Amino acid sequence: MYLSKCVLNTSRPINTYQLHREIWKLFPDRPDDKRDYLFRVENLGQKAPQQILLQSLSKPVAGHGTLKLMTQPKNVALQIRSGQMLRFMIRANPTKRIKEENKTGNQGRVRVPIIDEEEMSVWLRRQLKGAADIHELMINGQNIMYFRKDTDTGKIVAITYSGLLEVKDEKTLLSIIEKGIGPAKSFGCGMLSVAPA
């Protein structure tokens, strides 16, 4: 797994889905491949150029677009074990499905953001079930991210979590770190960062 820091080399605002497409340019000659990266905007909501932390299975290469690599990609082999305590941080998009009135079947269920802090906590604990137990949890606030994808527009309510977890099953946790958590990964959500406590 590679970790890279990137900077968006433009002062113009860029919508989150467009940023996802700019990141894909760092992996040339793979137009039809599955995206194998996660990212998080580190200074979300600030006016400074956007700084992006990028996690990828493939090594990114310096591009010529609006996104520049700030550092050489670092090849990281996470060494975690059951019982280990880790600090963690994630920006996620916790959602739930609710039934719309007067509609039936799956078409009658819509995804809505979770806005209650207790439900946000339960959501994250459920995502990590079997992989890790959370011992300390801070919910650091919400960021509303607007996006445009083709002709569709929308918004995502991103929540930043941090705290302390205990590894229960290292293989399951490593898989979660590699694949990400929850919806809206294309919009900068879902990347779980861990470090020794």
Salt bridges, closest charged atoms under 4 A:
GLU22 OE2 - LYS25 NZ 2.92
ASP33 OD2 - ARG30 NE 2.87
ASP36 OD2 - ARG30 NH2 3.41
GLU42 OE1 - ARG40 NE 2.89
GLU100 OE1 - LYS103 NZ 3.51
GLU119 OE1 - LYS96 NZ 3.13
ASP133 OD2 - LYS168 NZ 3.67
GLU136 OE1 - ARG87 NH1 3.48
GLU166 OE1 - HIS135 NE2 2.76
GLU166 OE2 - LYS168 NZ 3.61
